[in-house]
Structures are given as structure tokens and as C-alpha cells.
Amino acid sequence: MAHQSGDASGGICTHMSRLFLGLQGALLSVALTAGVSAAAPPLLPSVATVHIKDFKYHPPALTVHVGARVTFINDDDEAHTVTATDKSFDSEGLDTGGTWQHVFTKPGTYNYFCELHPYMKATIVVLPAAPAQ
């Protein structure tokens, strides 16, 4: 039996190459779509905003009521965290322009700091829920 060269259908290598190119394109498409959908969730309304600037939390002391959502915004050129000293909350790393929100569900005094720059400290006092008006 003679082997025919010049087979118009191509060999196994040609088919595999086409298959891999198709898979690469599909994977790239999925990766690009995943990057778009992994964008930061929209910010919800909050009762207070703490800005991180010049290696400080502004304001350094804040008082809110139970159920309050506080937004933290990193306006600094360095990454920072918002980490409770009792570890009850932790933003993890916030890059420049990064935001993080936390809802305070229990009354108390919450001291927090930046894990990357431990000298950065601030406090949030959470009062019992405000009476309905």
C-alpha cells in the first residue's frame, strides 16, 4: 500500500495545530471577559467616609450607629489596609484609589491600623442603633 503525500485534508499535526490555536483564542477570550467581570463591585450608600492620605486616616476618630456602612478610600500613593486590632475586620491591601466598605453590626470601640504601616491608627465608636424617628 503506497502512502500518498500531498493529502488535501492535512495531517494530524495540522489538525492539532488548528485545534490548539482555537483553544488559545477561546482561553484568551475567557480571560479578558473574566478581567472585566472581576471589576470592583459598586459602592453602596454609606453614612461616613474615611480617606487614607499622607499615611493617616481622615478623620482619625469617627462615631456611627450600629448598622452603619463606612467607606474607606485610599487616596495615598502607597498601599494600605484597614485592620481592626481585634481582627474583627480587615480590608486586606488597598492600592491607590482602592475602596472598601464595612458594616458595623455591634456597638463598641473599634481601634484599627494599617498592617503595612502599623503607626497609622484610628478609632471608630459604634453606638447602639439610632431610635426610629
Order of alpha helices (4+ residues) and beta strands (2+ residues): alpha-beta-beta-beta-beta-beta-beta-beta-beta
